[in-house]
Amino acid sequence: MGKINGFFCFLQEQRRLNKEMSNQELMVHCDSLWREKQREKRGCEDYKPDGRSLVQILRRNREIEIEETNKIETVRNMVEMASKMGTLETKMFYVLHTNIFMKTDEHPRPSTIVPAEISICSFSLKEGVKE
């Protein structure tokens, strides 16, 4: 199989959206849409080999960045609150960690996650890790 290019990814995306079209109809339909996209300066480079557009990738990266920032801010607020209340040394903290075997990317349905393991730990600065 040859190298997957932006048009192929675009064609696959259109196939998912237009399941009732024959291959010939789909090719004609996609050709005109693709030419229009190129005129709008959104050519092959707008699609990665896995079919995601650069806009989708950048949006997802930004969502991950915001999520990580929110997690750090939540912990910071928790520690500051316990410190102000004088309970930082005895405050119980919990850490949760999970691993998965697989995550599917099924569109338009939500992803399926197959869990592998989960662990949880509680600790305080005064007592250390609790069993």
C-alpha positions as CSV (number, residue, x, y, z in Angstrom):
1,M,0.0,0.0,0.0
2,G,1.3,3.5,-0.9
3,K,1.8,6.4,1.5
4,I,-1.4,7.7,3.1
5,N,-1.9,11.3,2.2
6,G,-4.3,14.0,3.2
7,F,-6.8,13.3,0.4
8,F,-7.1,9.7,1.4
9,C,-7.8,10.7,5.0
10,F,-10.4,13.2,3.7
11,L,-11.9,10.5,1.6
12,Q,-12.2,8.2,4.6
13,E,-13.8,10.9,6.6
14,Q,-16.4,11.6,3.8
15,R,-17.1,7.9,3.5
16,R,-18.1,7.8,7.2
17,L,-20.4,10.8,6.6
18,N,-21.8,9.6,3.2
19,K,-22.3,5.8,3.7
20,E,-25.0,5.6,1.1
21,M,-22.8,6.8,-1.8
22,S,-21.1,4.4,-4.2
23,N,-17.4,4.6,-4.6
24,Q,-17.7,6.5,-7.9
25,E,-20.2,9.0,-6.4
26,L,-17.9,9.5,-3.4
27,M,-14.9,10.2,-5.5
28,V,-16.7,12.8,-7.5
29,H,-18.1,14.4,-4.4
30,C,-14.7,14.4,-2.6
31,D,-12.9,15.7,-5.6
32,S,-15.0,18.9,-5.7
33,L,-14.9,19.4,-2.0
34,W,-11.1,18.8,-1.9
35,R,-10.5,21.3,-4.7
36,E,-12.6,23.8,-2.8
37,K,-10.5,23.2,0.4
38,Q,-7.3,23.7,-1.6
39,R,-8.6,27.0,-2.9
40,E,-9.2,28.0,0.7
41,K,-5.5,27.3,1.5
42,R,-6.4,24.1,3.4
43,G,-4.6,21.4,1.5
44,C,-2.9,18.1,2.2
45,E,-1.0,19.4,5.2
46,D,-4.3,19.9,7.1
47,Y,-4.7,16.2,7.6
48,K,-2.4,13.8,9.5
49,P,-2.1,10.1,8.3
50,D,-4.5,9.0,11.1
51,G,-7.3,11.2,9.6
52,R,-7.3,13.9,12.3
53,S,-7.1,17.5,11.1
54,L,-4.5,19.8,12.6
55,V,-7.3,21.8,14.2
56,Q,-8.5,18.7,16.0
57,I,-5.0,17.9,17.1
58,L,-4.3,21.4,18.4
59,R,-7.6,21.6,20.1
60,R,-7.0,18.2,21.9
61,N,-3.5,19.3,22.9
62,R,-4.9,22.5,24.4
63,E,-7.6,20.5,26.3
64,I,-4.8,18.3,27.7
65,E,-2.8,21.3,28.7
66,I,-5.8,22.9,30.5
67,E,-6.6,19.7,32.2
68,E,-3.0,19.3,33.6
69,T,-3.0,22.9,34.7
70,N,-6.3,22.4,36.5
71,K,-5.0,19.3,38.3
72,I,-1.9,21.2,39.5
73,E,-4.0,24.1,40.6
74,T,-6.4,21.8,42.6
75,V,-3.5,20.3,44.5
76,R,-2.0,23.7,45.1
77,N,-5.3,25.0,46.5
78,M,-5.7,21.9,48.7
79,V,-2.2,22.3,50.2
80,E,-2.6,26.0,50.7
81,M,-6.0,25.5,52.5
82,A,-4.6,22.9,54.8
83,S,-1.6,25.1,55.5
84,K,-3.7,28.1,56.4
85,M,-5.9,25.9,58.7
86,G,-2.7,24.4,60.4
87,T,-3.6,20.9,59.4
88,L,-1.1,20.3,56.6
89,E,1.0,17.7,58.5
90,T,-2.1,15.6,59.3
91,K,-4.1,16.2,56.1
92,M,-4.7,12.9,54.3
93,F,-3.8,12.9,50.6
94,Y,-4.9,10.2,48.1
95,V,-3.2,9.2,44.9
96,L,-5.0,7.2,42.3
97,H,-3.2,5.5,39.4
98,T,-4.6,3.4,36.6
99,N,-3.3,1.5,33.6
100,I,-5.2,0.3,30.6
101,F,-4.8,-2.5,28.1
102,M,-6.3,-0.6,25.2
103,K,-8.4,2.4,24.2
104,T,-10.3,2.4,21.0
105,D,-11.1,5.5,19.0
106,E,-14.5,4.7,17.5
107,H,-16.2,7.7,15.8
108,P,-18.9,8.9,16.4
109,R,-19.3,6.7,19.4
110,P,-17.3,7.3,22.6
111,S,-14.0,5.4,23.0
112,T,-14.0,2.0,24.7
113,I,-11.4,1.7,27.5
114,V,-10.2,-1.8,28.6
115,P,-8.8,-1.4,32.2
116,A,-5.7,-3.3,33.3
117,E,-5.1,-2.3,36.9
118,I,-5.9,0.4,39.5
119,S,-4.1,1.4,42.6
120,I,-4.8,3.9,45.4
121,C,-2.5,5.2,48.1
122,S,-3.3,7.4,51.1
123,F,-0.7,9.3,53.0
124,S,-0.1,12.3,55.3
125,L,3.1,14.3,55.9
126,K,3.1,13.3,59.6
127,E,2.3,9.5,59.3
128,G,3.6,8.8,55.8
129,V,2.0,6.1,53.6
130,K,-1.0,4.2,55.2
131,E,-1.5,0.6,54.4
